[in-house]
Amino acid sequence: MVSSTNAGEAASLRIEKPPLDEINLRLLIELRADPRLRTSELARRLGVSAPTVRERLARLEESGVIRGYRLELDPAALGLPVGAWVRLRPGPGQIPRIIELAGRTPEVVECHRISGEDCFLIRVQVDSIGGLETLLDKFIVHGQTTSSFIVSTTVEPRSVPLPPL
């Protein structure tokens, strides 16, 4: 049983999510289409004041609904044309080492802890097949790897779907 003091402490630790009312949803739709829109333009499109937009954006950011704004780069233009997905099945006791290694390896652009026989799904961008081999050599000491080259991207990475208006 949770005491009322503990329940109150737990409630105070939670960050309350702002309601996803129609204005917030429309704001997210506009930002998803163009994250560089100015506050004044967002206000015009939504039919509200600029201070209202700033306040709503601040609440959406503080609550974690908006986690950040990103710059998308073309890996090939930066000399990293080879993309691959690497599945990794760790050896005993290797999970913390893999997490640390993935975090400090710049070629790792995504790393997900997954269910199933493999524990990690890692997306990498490297300069060559040899670059992939060198990268895999860093991870293979911690477990078994299986890699698949990205041949083409038929759906570009996109934001999560929004609930309907």
N, C-alpha and C positions, 0 to 999 in steps of 0.2 A: 504494500500500500504506500502511496506517495503522500507525504504530509503536505499540508497547505503551503508551508514555507518553501519546501522543495518545488512544488508545482508553480508557485509564484516566481521563484528564481529561474526555473526553466522557461516560463513564459517571457520573462524579461530578456532572456538571451536570444530569443527569436527576433529576427527583423521582419516586421510586418510587410507583406507584399502589398503594393498599391493595387487597387482594383483595376482590372483590365476592362474598363468601361469603353464605350465607343470612341471617345476622344483618344484615350491611351492606345487602343488598337489601331486607329487611323494614324497616330503618331509613329507607332512601330512599323506600320506598312510603308509610310513615306520614308522613314530612315533606312529600312531594309532596301528600298529601291535606290536611295542615294544618301549614304551616311554623311555626306559633306554639305547637306542643305543647311543654310543659315537659319537661325532661330526666327528671324523676321519672315522668311519664306515659309517655314513650317507653320507659323501663326496664321499667315494669309491663307494657306491651303486648308487649314483646319477651322478657320473662322473664329479664332480665339486670339487673345493678346500675347505678345512676346513674353511678358513675365509669366503668364500661365504655362506657356511651352517650357520655359526654363525651370519652373517649379516642378512640372510633371517629369521632365527629363531627369532632374536631380533625384526625385523619388524613385524613378525606375532604375537609375544607376545605383543608388544607395541600397535598394532592396535586392539587387542582383538580377533583376529582370534583364537589364542591359548590362552585359558583362564587359563590354569593351568595344572599341572601334579598331578595325584592322586595315593594314595596308597589304594589298595583294601584289605579289611579285611574280614574274615569269621566271621559273627556275632555269630554263634553257638560256634565256637572255643573260643570266648570271653565271653561265658556265656549268650548270648542273642539269644536263638534259636527261639523265637516267633516273627514273623514279621506280621504286619497288615497294612492295608490301612484304614484310618479314614477319612470319609467325614464329614465336619462340616458346619452346617448352623448357622451363627452367629445371636445372638439376636441384637436388635437395639443398635447401637453405640459400638459394641463389636469388630469390625474388628481390630482396633489398638491394643487392649489388646491381641487378639489371635495371631497377628503377633509377638508381644513382647514375649508372653509365648512360642510360638513355637521356637523362636530364642534362648531362654535360657534353653530349655528342651533338655538334651543330647540324650534322646531316640528318638527324632524326627530327622530322617535322611534325610527327604525331606519334603518340604512344598510348595505347589503350590496354587496360587490364580486362581480359575477356574470360568468358566461361568456356568450357569444353576441354579438349585434350591439351591445347596450347593455352598458356596464361597471358600472353602478350600478342598484340597486333601492332606492328610498328611500320609507319610509312617513312621512307627515306628518300632523299634526293642527293645524287652523287654525280661526279664528273665523268665517270666511265665504268665499264664492267670491272676493271681492275680496282676502281674506287669502291665498288660494292663488295668485292672480295676482301679488301682491307677492312672495311667496316664490319662485315660478317665475322672476320677473324677476332674482332674485339668482343663480340657477343657469344661466339661459339664456346668459349671457355666456361660460360655460365649455363649452357643448355644446348638443346638441339634447335637449329634454325631451319625453316623452309621459306624460300623466297619466291616471289612472283613479280616479274617485270610489269610495269604499267605500259601497255601498248598504246592506248589512247584513252582519253577521258570523254565519255559520252554525256555525263551530267556533271557540270562543274560543282564544286562544293558550294553549298547554299545554307542559308539560315534555317533554323527549325521552323516548321509550319506554325502559323498563328491560328488561334481559335477563330471561328467565323464571327463576323460583326453581328 
